[in-house]
Amino acid sequence: RVNEVHELVYKLPQPNFEMLDMVIRHLTEVSRKYEKNKMSVF
């Protein structure tokens, strides 16, 4: 399943891939600061 997702992500058009990358980076940063922002993944 992970391989399938990986394959699909890399088939995205470049602008979509870049946007996905930005969103993932942002959400990663939000999750790192969950104690301060009260936005945990749980």
N, C-alpha and C positions, 0 to 999 in steps of 0.2 A: 504493500500500500504506500509506504513512504517513497519507494522508487517511482511509483506512478505519479504521485504529487510532484516530486522533483522533476520528472520528465515534463509534466504539464507547465510547471512554472518556467522552465527554460524554453518552452515554446511560445511564451507570451511575446507580444510585440514589445520592442524596447521601451517605449514610454510606459506601458503597463507594468513591465518588470521593474522599472525604476520607481514607480509609484508604490508598488508592493514592498519594495525594499525600504522606502521611506516610512511606510506605515509600520512595518515590522520593527524597524529601528526605534521609532517613536514609542511603540507599545513596550518594547524591551526596556526603554528608559523609564517609562511610567511604572512598570513592574519592579524595577530596581528601587524606586522611591516609594514603594507601597506604604511604608509605615508613616511617612509624612503626608501623602496624598489620600490615604485610606482607600486605595484602589487595588486590592489584591486580586489574584486570579482565582481565589477560593470563595 
